[in-house]
Each structure stands twice: as structure tokens, then as C-alpha cells.
Amino acid sequence: MLSLLKLLLPALMPSWRFFQSVDPSPRVEWALLNSADDASVQWQEFRPRPQHLPLRAMAQRLLWNPRWNESLFLVSCAERLTLAPTSHSEQEILRRISAEIARSLPPACHLPLLQFRLVFLDRGEDGEIIKAVTYQSEPQPLAGLIAA
């Protein structure tokens, strides 16, 4: 029985020493453009976290939260894009953003260009929040992303 407990204890009480440091995660922001040189860009955060979550929703998310798992995958793709950009990571982010946008678009609307960027937020010495853009994708036709 004691040997079984020794085997189970590390699984039940994991060690968090594998984190060398805790750094901020990049935020994904997206914008719809009418043309590739559109200057009136309004960036929106992709899947912002809720300001308040009721206790029931927190308990439910402990058991079933596929959307959060997908958001964690997007953070992994964003971190890879920051360190070593690949088309796979960029396409995964574009695909998920376009799928979410497609759900809210009316059927016969003009489909513009989609662009996303990765942003890190940091607090300056005087307390103001500093936004640093670390990656910005090329504008992609939204129609092509939705059809794919």
C-alpha cells in the first residue's frame, strides 16, 4: 500500500519547478481591413477574458471547457510565432479568428481582409500599461479563410 501511495503522490501533487520563469502571454488582436493599406484599423482582442465569472460557471469550466483548451493552443501558436515564426502557427490563428468572425457575419456581406497581431502588455515604472506589438500578420482575404 505504501509503494502505491509513493507512486500516486507525485501525480496528485505535481511539482511546479519545471517553470524556469513566468512570463506574460501574448494577446491576439485582430482587425478587418477594407484594403491592404487601410489606415483606419480598429484592433479587437480575440476572446478577451470575462471581467466576472459566476461561481456556477467556474465550477462548470473545471469539468468541461473546450473553448479554453483551444485558447491555450492559440497561446502556444502565438508564443511560437514570437520566437520562430512559421506559417502553420499563423494559419492556425487565422483559421480560428475567421471561423469566429464568420459566425457573426450576415450571409451576403462584403468580406474584407483579416489581419492579426500579437501584443504583450507590461507595466511601466510609473504604473502605466505599455503595449508592445511583437508580430503582425499580412492582411489575408477573409473569404479565402472562411472557405478553407
Buried (B, 14 or more C-beta within 10 A) or exposed (E): EEEEEEEEEEEEEEEEEEEEEEEEBBBBBBBBBEEEEBEEEEBEEBBEEEEEEEEEEEEEEEEEEEEEEEBEEBBEBBBBBBEEEEEEBBBBBBEBBBEEBBEEBEEEEEBBBBBBBBBBEEEEEEEEEEEEEEBEBEBBEBBEBBEE
